[in-house]
Amino acid sequence: MAQQNRQGETGAVPNRSDRFYSLENLWFFATREGAAIGPFETHEAALLGLTDFLDFLNLAAPKTKKQLVKAMED
């Protein structure tokens, strides 16, 4: 299936890869900053973890988000 723009996006479709991967029967997801979050017992648990992570980012104060991103990039 060809990649498509997401809702609200215009222009060329950026390269995207799957955020989820399995290592030694445990699941992880990768952030945009390249940080690995996990391990999770199942792919479904990793998906829930990503949802929780994104919910946190949406609710966090700007200073908190900035500190988290900086920590993940280090």
Summary of the structure (lengths in Angstrom):
residues: 74
radius of gyration: 14.2
end to end distance: 34.7
largest distance: 38.6
contacts: 143
relative contact order: 0.13
helix: 39%
strand: 19%
